[in-house]
Amino acid sequence: MTEPQTRICILGGGFGGLYTALRLSQLPWQKSEQPEIVLVDQNDHFLFLPLLYELLTNELQSWEIAPAFEDLLKDTKVQFCQGVVSEIEINSKQVKLEDNTIISYDYLVLALGGETPLDLVPGAKDYAIPFRTIADAYRLEEQLRRLETLEQDKVRIAIVGGGYSGVELACKLADRLGTKGRIRIVEQAEEILKNSPEFNREAAKTALSNRQVWLDLETTVESITADEISLEYRGKIDTIPVDLVLWTVGTQVSPVVRSLPLKHNQRGQIVTTSTLQVIDHPEIFALGDLADTQDADGQKIPSTAQAAFQKADYTGWNLWALLTGRPLLPFRYINLGEMMTLGTDNATLTGLGIKLDGQFAHLTRRLIYLYRFPTFDHQIRVAFNWMTRPLQDLLISMEQKMGDRE
């Protein structure tokens, strides 16, 4: 009688989950050891989040940064299941989805990511727009198009949060709106990008200043309404009219993860060992925003895309090692530096002794991200589109001019 096939269930199709699944599919399995790999995500597509900002300026298209799981997994043995996780039963090793589908597992990978907290300030949930998903980008795009057609002189936008996301959004929106935009960043710290390299911070300050983006530093948000935002600065409240409020502050663990009978830190993240396994549950791995991990050198791992990318490689390997009787590898994080976009055709990059800004940094950033796209097939499709797009734009422009003459 043959042994039942071992099942690995991966919850979450972001950098941690998808790349773990792809890594598992690439490893040299013996036929008798080959596990069943099931990837679960609430969306039908992967999202390359660091490039989401480029949708706002039409530099990239949605299919480039959000390819369908079906396309990415077509040449693998990974099964994809679209659904929302409603419950995880650790003792019985089962995952329940909102449509009552039940998935049993032998090994579990928790990579559900985080959520943007919109309950910190009155009115934020109703009137502020987060920027974390394709749906958020589409919602923002719809609002921008509406505002751009109005006869008012300025489009007034407040961005809550002066971290990377807030700064990148501000620069992209300033380039899109031009003189019609009146953009401010609200940051409670005394400076933007407080924990970032000085080179990046200074480049960001210059980019924001050149685009006349206002900085409200040491300022907190008191409340948000449909057309106003109330700010507190040194004990005084100032209410300002706005057309849009974008929320880029904070990440919280989902209630499903918080409810698990596992060791959590104060933020609700699951504490793991250096091999990325959950404490007291070696059959469960956790990575990404929901994991609290120190690597083999005692280094606390940040909740970034590059960290999740690196963790996925180790998670895939360690699952393979568990199933094939090999030693597990403790995770060792390599900080490759930081990159951010500072408007159209402009970026900054620091890491491994390199400091770049401007158009060359923009090109380097694009090429690095192209290399990190999940599959070679998608890399080729996107690269071809990037190379031919200037010609496509030229042909469209010529057709429009010919149409105007007619």
Salt bridges, closest charged atoms under 4 A:
GLU36 OE1 - ARG7 NE 3.19
ASP44 OD1 - HIS45 ND1 2.94
GLU54 OE2 - ARG365 NH1 2.63
GLU54 OE2 - ARG366 NE 3.96
GLU59 OE2 - LYS172 NZ 2.38
GLU59 OE1 - ARG366 NH2 3.68
GLU141 OE2 - ARG145 NE 2.68
GLU141 OE1 - ARG176 NH1 2.56
GLU148 OE2 - ARG176 NE 2.95
ASP175 OD1 - ARG211 NE 2.78
GLU190 OE2 - LYS194 NZ 3.62
GLU191 OE1 - ARG201 NE 3.43
GLU191 OE1 - LYS205 NZ 3.84
GLU202 OE2 - LYS205 NZ 3.66
ASP216 OD2 - ARG184 NH1 2.56
GLU218 OE2 - ARG234 NH2 3.57
ASP243 OD1 - ARG156 NH2 3.07
GLU283 OE2 - HIS281 ND1 3.12
ASP289 OD2 - ARG132 NH2 2.97
ASP292 OD1 - LYS300 NZ 2.77
ASP297 OD1 - ARG332 NH1 2.70
ASP313 OD1 - ARG23 NE 2.76
ASP345 OD1 - HIS362 NE2 3.36
